[in-house]
């Protein structure tokens, strides 16, 4: 349960969210959904994968966010020749000028920052991608048998280009599962693109004012976990995850037809954590089914593997998730509207 001090912290977080959004708006045009999902993941202490074509300000958004949160920031440009030590750091022999004694000293890599931008993460081989796994899960790196703790809070915000696949290395499922959200960054609207052109072609310098520091972010992240959630809302999150597993119990017909592998338990955890963070950002002290629905797409889209049938018919994970939301009742008062199931999602017997 939330105590009086926690309630005040929730109000502070809600106010901080509004101020951070305003600060980002000085630099970033539109992308309100992307910004909200990023903020939800950050306060839930999760990592994000941003997927979008070049030129949509993914890198600028992440850099501006780190400035608005007064956090240290490092950018790692992933390339085919990048080595694990280029990320984590390495031990080097250094000589003490006073004594002349030589010893091994650890030189920290760019992973030692609060916000790490892994730019075009799929352009480096699996060996180097794996260097991020321990950091993302354990918030530490091991070099030469010695563990080095990372700065807190620690977030990996990675970008990926969905168009060019030549010369890339798809992320292993184990690493994809470490990302709390897979955020799709779409093209701006016509009015937004006009505003982008006007801003970027004028002689204007914008300064972002820091809003929260590292200690405050850690404290507010702890408050997120204290937000209460009713059993029926938690079970709703579980149903969204469990019904993606085609060979586990009764599942909708379109899952059996189009899904190869479903989401694991980490998806259920992130659905609940993301819903708690979203509730607080919107000034509420409880989680509603709407919060679960709002984070379902970024949590589940990279955890559902579609099969050949889906690929042949152009069915994407987002369509499957939206259909699941339609057919799963969130409360005892809602009913599954299977009669209106789109034709493409019905089984062959029902067509």
Secondary structure, DSSP 8 states (H G I E B T S, - for coil): ---HHHHHHHHHHHHHHHHHHHHHHTT--S-HHHHHHHHHHHHTT-EEEEE--TTS-HHHHHHHHHHHTT--EEEEE--TT--HHHHHEEEEEEE-TTT--EEEEEEE-TT-SSEEEEETGGGS-HHHHTHHHHHHHHSEEEETTEEEE--SS-EEEEEE-SS--TT-----HHHHTTEEEEEE-----HHHHHHHHHHHTS-----------HHHHHHHHHHHHHSB--HHHHHHHHHHHHTT-TTSS---HHHHHHEEE---HHHHHHHHHHHHHHHHHTT-SB--HHHHHHHHHHHHTTT-EE-HHHHHHT--HHHHHHHHHHHS-SSTT----GGG--GGGS-GGG-
